[in-house]
Amino acid sequence: MIYCVVPPELEEELYAKLVEYYKDNPNVEVIIDRRAGADRRQGKPDPEFVEKRQTRDRRRARIPGTFPDTDLSE
């Protein structure tokens, strides 16, 4: 799938034209960019986000119990 992203400032001018242009191509979807807020990829994170962030260990838990001894001398 290919997404043709239209900025909100150009929605009125481009959205209808692009939908019409790509109507016969099922691999293209025209969408309007509705993201808002700070870009969290650059610089220091916003203090509001630092307080909400949770770090979890997603590794699979080990099976409880012990393993039997093995004799490797044979």
Backbone torsions as a table, in degrees:
resi	resn	phi	psi	omega
1	MET	NA	135.2	176.2
2	ILE	-111.2	128.8	178.3
3	TYR	-104.4	124.5	174.0
4	CYS	-97.8	106.8	-173.1
5	VAL	-96.0	124.7	-179.5
6	VAL	-105.0	127.1	176.8
7	PRO	-67.9	148.8	-176.9
8	PRO	-58.9	-28.9	-179.3
9	GLU	-66.3	-26.1	-177.3
10	LEU	-107.6	11.7	-176.5
11	GLU	-57.1	-50.3	-177.2
12	GLU	-62.7	-35.6	-174.9
13	GLU	-81.7	-39.1	-169.6
14	LEU	-108.8	-30.3	-169.0
15	TYR	-56.7	-53.5	-177.8
16	ALA	-62.4	-38.8	179.3
17	LYS	-64.4	-43.3	-178.3
18	LEU	-70.4	-37.6	176.4
19	VAL	-61.1	-43.6	178.4
20	GLU	-64.7	-41.3	-178.2
21	TYR	-64.3	-41.0	-176.1
22	TYR	-98.2	11.9	-175.2
23	LYS	-61.4	-29.1	-178.7
24	ASP	-90.7	-2.1	-179.3
25	ASN	-107.1	105.0	-177.8
26	PRO	-71.1	-9.5	-179.2
27	ASN	-90.0	-1.7	-178.6
28	VAL	-119.4	130.5	175.2
29	GLU	-124.6	128.3	179.7
30	VAL	-92.9	125.5	-179.9
31	ILE	-130.9	160.3	178.3
32	ILE	-104.9	131.8	-179.4
33	ASP	-71.1	115.6	-178.5
34	ARG	-114.0	13.2	179.7
35	ARG	-65.3	145.3	178.2
36	ALA	-143.6	159.2	178.0
37	GLY	100.9	-177.8	-176.7
38	ALA	-74.2	148.6	174.6
39	ASP	-81.6	112.8	-173.3
40	ARG	-85.5	1.2	-178.6
41	ARG	-79.8	-18.8	-173.1
42	GLN	-117.9	145.1	173.8
43	GLY	68.3	-161.3	-179.5
44	LYS	-79.3	143.0	178.6
45	PRO	-69.6	153.3	177.2
46	ASP	-62.4	135.1	-179.3
47	PRO	-55.5	-29.8	178.8
48	GLU	-62.4	-40.0	-179.4
49	PHE	-74.8	-33.6	-179.5
50	VAL	-62.2	-39.9	-179.5
51	GLU	-68.5	-32.1	-176.7
52	LYS	-85.8	-17.7	-173.3
53	ARG	-71.3	136.1	177.3
54	GLN	-121.7	130.9	176.4
55	THR	-103.3	125.8	-178.8
56	ARG	-123.3	152.6	175.4
57	ASP	-91.7	112.1	-175.2
58	ARG	-96.3	5.9	179.1
59	ARG	-68.8	151.7	179.6
60	ARG	-65.6	135.6	179.7
61	ALA	-69.6	144.8	178.2
62	ARG	-73.8	153.8	178.6
63	ILE	-69.4	131.3	-179.3
64	PRO	-69.3	149.7	178.6
65	GLY	117.0	-170.7	-178.8
66	THR	-121.7	162.7	177.4
67	PHE	-95.6	145.2	178.8
68	PRO	-69.2	151.9	176.1
69	ASP	-66.7	145.6	176.3
70	THR	-119.4	142.3	178.7
71	ASP	-101.3	110.0	-176.2
72	LEU	-93.7	1.8	-175.1
73	SER	-75.5	-16.4	-178.2
74	GLU	-81.4	NA	NA
